[in-house]
């Protein structure tokens, strides 16, 4: 949809709008906005049939105000330099918003993944990593890639292995990439992190009664109707956690079509149905929408675009019925369409905040790799022992015994997953409050996106101003 829309123009338009509410010089603002460097490369792939194919790829490092720079690698047939630059800029702002001490980066390899065998994908990934090593574009203190559209733990494991095999940064080598499988230096909770963060962000926004009232909604998630576009890693987990918290998932969209049931859809059953039949369509009890883009226009309280950029544009914005748009994808609503939604009294939870859960947990993974220890390993048993002593002495004092299952639940020390999830929850809640406070301080009419940009610009500016500029 709407291919003509230049993604970097959209991001910069939003930046410029927000920059007006800051007091930084035009020179500094330009430095913050611009992409510092882009590496465009072409490398050969030896295909399984022996033929050679030239593969095009990029790595954009948007801002080096903090190191390493950080951001995912996307595998897609239509990925291009402009897209990678725009996404790298969003990474800089995203990291600033959630106080993750990295600059922004993004990579892309121009391939239609389904056209390649697993062995070919492995060779592409390893060669790409090698090209990054040659140009000093990867390393635990330099640039740390992660999964993005079309990539996952498998690709990250190949990258980490290639980096380690080349003998780079020996002791910290595993910290060269995040989103790895747990057995290869990954952290528990990373796979779910972006979807879980999306859920925490939406839940927090719904906690403000006065904000919900303006939208004609009540406080809380319970009973709110939700449509999710994209059942990939982000969309699936966002839908799952929203459902578990009491929201009703009425619509789900994928490439092949969308399904709608105002009474609610069982996510796990839909995923199983899609696996069994290779299509989301014809799910029992649901209505089919053959044109998947129509899912965006369904009647609902919350719409979660969790696929790609430029989904809500001037072409369809007038038909969006949701009151809250939760941008789980990067750039799903164009800048012009955002204006229309906001003037129609809707709320947009901006991508650079709402999908920051992925990079937040990537930060935890990177810390784990550098410290060489699983979170909770030193403290879990100690906490359990202290809690047990405490409860036993309460029991002795009161003469009452707690039921065994409750006792066991209460004394439990925090595991790695508990700590990661609570760190993520804390991060998402704090970041929302910061953004909302800025919005209220400037003017309530200012969007959450503009407030989020103001927050990010100020934080990046402070780093530049404090570090001084190299003479
Ligand atoms: N690709 C994800 C994003 O866009 C994660 C990036 C990361 O973990 O570094 O935020």
Boltz pocket constraint, residues with backbone or C-beta under 6 A from the ligand:
constraints:
  - pocket:
      binder: B
      contacts: [[A, 70], [A, 71], [A, 72], [A, 73], [A, 94], [A, 144], [A, 145], [A, 146], [A, 147], [A, 148], [A, 149], [A, 178], [A, 330], [A, 355], [A, 356], [A, 358], [A, 359], [A, 360], [A, 362]]
      max_distance: 6.0
